[in-house]
Amino acid sequence: MNKNIEQWHVHKRAVASERGVVASQNWMAAAAGADALSKGGNAIDAAVACAFALGAVEPWMCGLGGSGYMVIWLAAEKRATVIDFQGTLPQTISLDDYPLDPNVPESIMGFPGVADNAHVVGYRSITVPGAVSGLTTALENHGNLALDRVLGPALQLAERGMPVDWFATLQIALEAGELAKFPSSAATYLPGGAPAQPEQFLSLGKLPATLKRLAEHGPRDFYQGQTAERMAADLQAGGSRITTDDLAAYRPVIMAPLVGHHRGAEIYTAGENSGGRRLNEALQYVAQHLDLDQPIGAHTFATYAHGLNKAFTSHQQRLKPVINAGCTSHMSAVDGDGNMVALTYTLLNRFGSKVMLPSTGMLMNNSVSYFDPRPGFPTTMAGGKRINSSNMCPTVCVRDDQALFAVGASGANHIVPCTMQLTALLLDYGISLEDAFNRPRIDAGGRTSIRVDPALGQAVIDQLATEFELEIAQNLVFPKLYSCPSGVYRDPVSGHTCGMGDKANPVAGAVAEGPFSLDSGADAGTPSVRA
């Protein structure tokens, strides 16, 4: 349908800095991360500040009610570590709450439909959120700044309200039917019964008060104090089985990264349960079959497609169901000392469960849909079980004990193909981050066809057509068929850094180290922001 619709050429420039850069799907959140760098924070502080801020500017993607992964390169220690803050099921979850209904479509994980779509929409689709625990654990273990300083910009953004532009209106409109089912969600995002219109700021309910309390009392209150009690009361009133005991029991998992190798570099990803294994398998194929004497062209993308198809086919054979939709946010950060972070987290679907908790203003995930509602399977719902399969693929690349770049993306099944191509282009050909992000890509994932951006050119398309069935589709703002990446790069010789946001996302961008202001931005003429 979108083979050739939009008649313009989109290009973005990288942001360069000697003192660090943050890249994100929303430049205002990236500015929050850059503020942490300006206050003496490192890349970990910056990534966490950015992550918290995202919940106020693109709450349909992620926030306090979400979960995810964080890959960290610690320059002084010359090592990488991973924080897994995926969600968990309540201890008393029962399959009786999710009776199968053949009239309801399969979930995005390919599991059978459930009566009232209860594992996808509403209170019973919510897992215990890990975001606050994971992000604050990163700060406590590796950051330089206190939580209240890191949360400052996020609180300012939340108090101002969510900025509504045409892109935000689109996101709300896509889910308006289900948001309308929940009073707090409808009151916020559907004022007057219709999607919020552009050129305004939406009040985010109790979210500013929740962020302020988090800054003052820390994560212990979120999981064991007054905030936990408010969350549990709202959840149980809506039919969730999550209790204060479930919240108090939550812990992130700190673990060693999954390590791959390509062109003399180490590729650190978030572990076997992330998209990292597929990334590594695809890169292994590329290393064996790509002819580097040929310029970037049809041979390049054919090799990438074969590698991705092979990796996804292996993945499908291992796990069977594969996510084919979802909404996520990725951010990358680097500081002047060479610390680097790739962080991806999500509510899973757009607006998650569609539930905004009235007492806290938090949009909640719908990650119960990661689990099988049928008994007797490895992924069957069970009390306390942790999400153990994801497309998220935050990636940090290191060579000679120096971090070169951090990349990642949102977009469900499109994440690994996008992240793999950016990683391969940077390492196979040594091109710049700006060049890699602006180049058109393919999308392949074990399907009978591959998707091709017509911007690759007719000659490349004609050659690819001799090996593959092709879907010709432009890289548009919506639908996101080629993922939405964010990345940073550090020159190992000069130490200079740069960052990039997705060229096809109107609000994605990178921001160099500097103080945060609600009045600053790309339209203010500052050279440090490329939205």
HELIX and SHEET records of a PDB file:
HELIX    1   1 TRP A   27  SER A   38  1                                  12    
HELIX    2   2 ALA A   43  VAL A   57  1                                  15    
HELIX    3   3 LEU A   95  ASP A   97  5                                   3    
HELIX    4   4 ALA A  115  ASN A  117  5                                   3    
HELIX    5   5 TYR A  123  SER A  125  5                                   3    
HELIX    6   6 ALA A  131  HIS A  142  1                                  12    
HELIX    7   7 LEU A  147  VAL A  150  1                                   4    
HELIX    8   8 GLY A  152  ARG A  160  1                                   9    
HELIX    9   9 TRP A  166  LEU A  174  1                                   9    
HELIX   10  10 ALA A  176  LEU A  179  1                                   4    
HELIX   11  11 PRO A  183  TYR A  189  1                                   7    
HELIX   12  12 PRO A  191  GLY A  193  5                                   3    
HELIX   13  13 LEU A  207  HIS A  217  1                                  11    
HELIX   14  14 PRO A  219  GLN A  224  1                                   6    
HELIX   15  15 GLN A  226  ALA A  237  1                                  12    
HELIX   16  16 THR A  244  ALA A  249  1                                   6    
HELIX   17  17 GLY A  276  HIS A  289  1                                  14    
HELIX   18  18 ALA A  298  LEU A  319  1                                  22    
HELIX   19  19 SER A  367  TYR A  370  5                                   4    
HELIX   20  20 ALA A  412  HIS A  414  5                                   3    
HELIX   21  21 ILE A  415  TYR A  429  1                                  15    
HELIX   22  22 LEU A  433  ASN A  438  1                                   6    
HELIX   23  23 PRO A  454  LEU A  456  5                                   3    
HELIX   24  24 GLN A  458  LEU A  464  1                                   7    
HELIX   25  25 ALA A  522  ALA A  524  5                                   3    
SHEET    1   A 7 VAL A  15  SER A  17  0                                        
SHEET    2   A 7 THR A 497  GLY A 501 -1                                        
SHEET    3   A 7 CYS A 484  ARG A 490 -1                                        
SHEET    4   A 7 GLN A 402  SER A 410 -1                                        
SHEET    5   A 7 THR A 395  ARG A 399 -1                                        
SHEET    6   A 7 ALA A 265  THR A 269 -1                                        
SHEET    7   A 7 LEU A 258  HIS A 262 -1                                        
SHEET    1   B 8 VAL A 253  MET A 255  0                                        
SHEET    2   B 8 ARG A  79  PHE A  85 -1                                        
SHEET    3   B 8 SER A  67  LEU A  74 -1                                        
SHEET    4   B 8 MET A 340  LEU A 348 -1                                        
SHEET    5   B 8 CYS A 327  ASP A 335 -1                                        
SHEET    6   B 8 GLY A  20  SER A  24 -1                                        
SHEET    7   B 8 GLY A 509  ALA A 512 -1                                        
SHEET    8   B 8 VAL A 529  ARG A 530 -1                                        
SHEET    1   C 2 MET A 162  VAL A 164  0                                        
SHEET    2   C 2 GLN A 200  LEU A 202 -1                                        
SHEET    1   D 3 ILE A 442  ASP A 443  0                                        
SHEET    2   D 3 SER A 449  VAL A 452 -1                                        
SHEET    3   D 3 GLU A 469  ILE A 472  1                                        
END                                                                             
